[in-house]
Structure formats: structure tokens, C-alpha cells
Amino acid sequence: MSEAPAEIVREDVMHEGKAKIIYLTSATDVLIQYFKDDATAFNGKKKGTIVNKGVCNNDISSHIFSLMEKDDIRTHFIEKLSEREMLVKRVEIIPVEVVVRNVVAGSLAKRMGRETGEVLPEPIVEYYYKDDALGDPMINRNHIRIFHLAKDDEMDHVQKEAYKINDWLKAFFDKIGITLVDYKLEFGRSGDEILLADEISPDGCRLWDKETGDILDKDRFRQDLGKEPETYEEVRRRALSVS
Ligand code: UDP
């Protein structure tokens, strides 16, 4: 984590995604991630809003990234700027979504014909090509190398980091009574370094309450389970209790 220059000013929109807007700033190597309340599911086919989701996700992600940095996990996080804004290092996003799974759910249950909830004997790491128009198809290390999405040594590093991050995140959520079922990570290049980027929030994770089994993530929105704002608030409350 580095200190933010005091005079950084928000400038033009660089990219607007489904849940965040990325702004350029007066510093060329620094961007602002702005967290929206917009929620989408099923590759954008279902749209809605979850009141205060952006505020919760910024808080949860900022807290997790700053704790990770203390434990030598390198991220793009610089500092939380405001309720919905996070200052981040500018990275070149590797167009590969890294999904890590500890428990069978979602597309894995479907693909393998397994019961949701089956605990995996070891984590599964999967790769998806980050391309909305194609619906983020699953790919492997050969596709990544042959289509020049990333170099082999970069992916060796990403894979090692994914396992390290998984150990860290599993322990973090365990402390607050949550099972980390599965989640998506994104990484980016910054000079010679590869940094964990994007966000870590209930939007991109499956989180189940360890005691009640309650769903504490975006699946509430996907499945119309209700109480979405309260759920994001609850994850925020628990996450921020970890120091
Ligand atoms: N995920 C995500 N963005 C995506 C695809 C997946 O954040 O574009 C997350 C999702 O929230 C879940 C995990 O990655 O925590 C695994 O998702 P899965 O492959 O099971 O797909 P889904 O069931 O969400 O379609």
C-alpha cells in the first residue's frame, strides 16, 4: 500500500461496468473505483438495484484489501476515498476471471452433476475468458497462453496467489461465521508486478452463514430471496469487526 498524493482529482470516466465506474484522475497511474447500487445477474439479463450496496461493497473490499496488504498479498488498493470511492493503482487487467471454489455450488453443480453444498477436498481454481459478449466462457491454461491473454509465468504467479488468497479469505470469513463457498478474482499488471484488482464483496462471492446456512451474497438477488440490502449490511458489519 502506498500513500496517496494529496491533490488527486477525479477526472473523466474511463470505463463503466455493471456495478462500478472507473474514473481517470489527475495522476496517470491512479484511478478511482466508484461503487454503484446497480445489480445484474445472468450475464446482465436481470437488472435491479440493492440500496446502499455500493457503500457496503466499498467498505468490505477496502477493509479486506488493506488487511491483505499487511499480510503481503499485493493488491491495487491505495485507500478508501469516500463512501463509494476507492483509490486504486492503475493496472492492465488480465482478461481472465479466476474462480476459486471450496464448496460445490452454481455452475460447478450443474456442470458436474453434483449436489450443492458438497465440500471439496481441496480448492478448485478455474479460468474464464472475461468477455461479456461471449458470456465469459470457461478456458484453460492452453487457451490463455495460445491466445496471448497472459504469459505462462504470469499465470503461474496468478495461480499461486489464488491459493494463497484462498487460504487468507477462508480464514477471514471463518472468523465472522461465514463459509466462503466460491468467488471470482481479477488480477492486473502494474509494471513488473501482478496485483489483485477489482473488488472482493458479496457481489462476486458465495457466502453462507455457518450456523444457519443463510445465503449472504448476490444469490439473494439472483434467486429473488429478498432482504438484499440487509444482507449486504450484515456482511459489512461482520467484515469490519475483523482487525
Ligand atoms: N462470479 C462473478 N462474476 C462472474 C462469474 C462468476 O463474480 O462473471 C462469481 C460468482 O458470484 C460465484 C463464483 O464466481 O461466487 C462462481 O460462479 P459460477 O461459475 O458458479 O457461476 P454462476 O452460478 O454465478 O453463474
Boltz pocket constraint, residues with backbone or C-beta under 6 A from the ligand:
constraints:
  - pocket:
      binder: B
      contacts: [[A, 97], [A, 99], [A, 100], [A, 105], [A, 106], [A, 107], [A, 108], [A, 136], [A, 182], [A, 183], [A, 184], [A, 202], [A, 203], [A, 204], [A, 205], [A, 206], [A, 218]]
      max_distance: 6.0
